Amino acid sequence: MSAGAMLTVWLCRDDAPWSRSIRFYLFLGGIVVLLRVIFRVVFNLADANQDVFISLPSISIDLGLGNSLHLLGIVSVISIQAALVDGFQLAAIILSIGMASSLANPRKLLRATPGALYEIATAVSIAINLAPQLIASLKLVRRARGLRGHSKGIKSLTGIIIPVLEDTIEQSMQLAASMSARGFGRKGNRTQLQLQLIRVATFLTLTFLTVGVAMLLFSPAEQYLDLTVIVAGIVLAGFTLKLSSSRTIRTTYIIQRWQIADLVIVVSGVLILLAAFNGVFSK
Amino acid sequence: MIEIKNLTFSYLNAEGKPKAEVPQLNRVNLTIEPGEFVLVCGPTGSGKSTFLKTLNGLAPNFTGGVITGELLINSVNYLGAEPHELSHLVGYVNQQPEGAFVADIVLDEIVYSAEQLAISREQIDSDVERLSKMLGLEELLKSPLSTLSGGQQQRVAIAAALISGAKVLLLDEPTSALDLEGATEVLNLLQRLAREEGVSVLLAEHRISRVIGSVDSVIVVHGDGSVTMGKPAEQFNDARFAPPIIELGQQLGWNPLAMTTKQAQGLWKQAPSAFKEKQLNQPGDRVLEVIDLEVSFGSISAVKKTSLTLFGNQITALMGENGSGKTSLCWAIQGSGTRTSGSVKTNSGDPKNLSVQDRLSITTMVPQRAADLLFLNSLADELQESDTLENVPAGTTANLFQKLAGRIDSSIHPRDLSAGQQLSLVLSLQLVKNAPVLILDEPTRGLDYAAKRALAKQLDQLRDAKRSVLLATHDIEFVAMVADRVLVLKDGVIVEDASPLSVLASGQELASQIAEVTNQAGLITIGQVLN
């Protein structure tokens, strides 16, 4: 799956600034796998019946809580395998998020969102935009800091972090101001009641969808209840979209056509989702 | 069309009280007619931007602060309305269009506002056609915004602001990041918009001399809360921001003052004044030598095989259009920027191979984004940090800063300093390092004439202290004032290395205003004129 994610990134990337942030996520994924293995070796539960991977001197620390704590010792192959599998799972999730953020063009995302979901869409797109923007700004600030000389201690850190954060926030504010100055967020001719209704519907939709997915993942026993909640969420979503995308509020002038790549992505996404469902239900 | 009555605006401090005793804008009254082309000017930090932002609701909605009075547009009071409720009436373009773009493709960017306002597809079609024709964007509609030049980007931003049908256009220093050609292009266009389309254009601008001849009236934001509006000739009594051509007229007692180069040429011919020769410093010791330096980013070559020598006791200006490689060359010479090949020779070796601290003892630099060097919470902390860092007696940096910027409350947050004060602060942090070479990248961006004169004086003193200054800039008048030598960079190659007296002379591509007006060999800056 990670390989798939990497391949997609490699095929679809362009020269936009946010596209380069995948390296950062790769690095993060690597760290996670490494940490998992290190922890497994250090906080080792020795089991004599398993194949030995590496044998290290055992350290016992008595914390005065009855049992003493054993560190290191004989590490079995199986525990290392388990650590690697765990680590790679987490790394795959991190990479997938990284892929989304390095490929998804936040501005296109915002453009494609229907009317009243704007408030949420803005928050999401700013959040997605944040990491790549931080990285871009980090580069500039680090170069500039080289002109100031090396500060000692905590100041060397704040010297990078503060200008980067200020810069990122300023950029986001500038984009928000520009969007507002050009009509973004207009209520148009909707009444206060309609606006309230849309807000409530949006909130309910999101709640149903999140709770449904969470139930499916954490308590697979009551599968029909989970499915009901998710289907209700999807129906609500349809209703909310209908309610909020009234033509009198906005014109869609630029129509984004479906391309083969989009189709492949959606189909493979649905297939993976079905496979996951299958796995959950067959337990 | 726009009528402002008793408009008062104050920023608030953390406790929710007005920041200063006098409001930023105090009881402003003025009227702007349809099709009027208005220049908004005033000293650095006087509140020009704030004034423009009050006209479309960005202030106070995005800046914070309190506003009172009346803002009548077509006789409806919009005081305090959100910017999106005004977007069909007022268009807004800011200094850096790339930070404000909401799309990636030119066409998407232009129609954004029309989509938000639910304008019909047919109407959008015809508006796009009309605007792209007028602004010369027909060939570019499908291009990615990132591939456009600064001037083209600014034209896209103007089209995007006008597609909503707005008849008022606010522009906050739209040409400050553009080279001469790009700036002239944008300014000519604004004049046509006002004349032919009846759009009221309000333009905040530092390059007063380029626009003063074509505007109908001038609004001055004085900085003490007062804002006045009048004919161009009546508005320039304040020398802090009077452009060279007006200053020349005032010095020679012209009445009425000349507003355009042509008028000034006529008046000068009638009674030319005597002038003194410009003193160019003789180069001192060779302090830095650049050998076959190349910089490329991926497939783009920014600087091509360049060699040059910098001497002590000399101010060298590095000029050239946007994208000609000035910034890349500065960073590469300083030693912390990208270099593809080539080397830099100094007495202590190549700055690139030295540690950060050792490098800074040879080459220091004030980058374009000077504020990136500031990171502490108060001016006092920044000054003190600099003393500790350089192992100099406490107060050394503070003394330097005071010489540059005057007395300033040291508890202020560095981000609250004006552009000119921030520049002075970063400059003093760099001067303390006492390096023989100082590089400045576009230091006059956002400075008024008074602040520029102060900077020029400081650079003069540095030169007298045998330092070598490399100054990358678009600012012709500033180069005329300070430079001993001019390098012109074009497409990554140095095409000219000569005296300012020949590069900035009348008839040249980079002619200074005074040279153009007087057409006299050896006369390029107002400081030379005697009366």
Interface residues (C-beta under 8 A of the other chain):
Chain A: A16 N105 R107 K108 L110 R111 L140 V141 R143 A144 R145 G146 L147 R148 G149 H150 S151 K155 T158 G159 I160 I162 P163 E166 D167 Q171 M173 Q174 L175 A176 A177 S178 M179 S180 A181 R182 G183 F184 G185 R186 G188 R247 T248 I249 R250 T251 T252 Y253 I254
Chain B: N56 G57 L58 N61 F62 E82 P83 H84 E85 S87 H88 G91 Y92 N94 G99 A100 F101 V102 A103 D104 L107 D108 V111 Y112 S113 A114 E115 Q116 L117 A118 I119 S120 R121 I124 S146 A160 A161 S164 W331 Q334 S336 G337 V356 Q357 L360 T364 M365 P367 R369 A371 D372 L373 L374 F375 L376 E385 L389 E390 R415 L429 Q430 K433
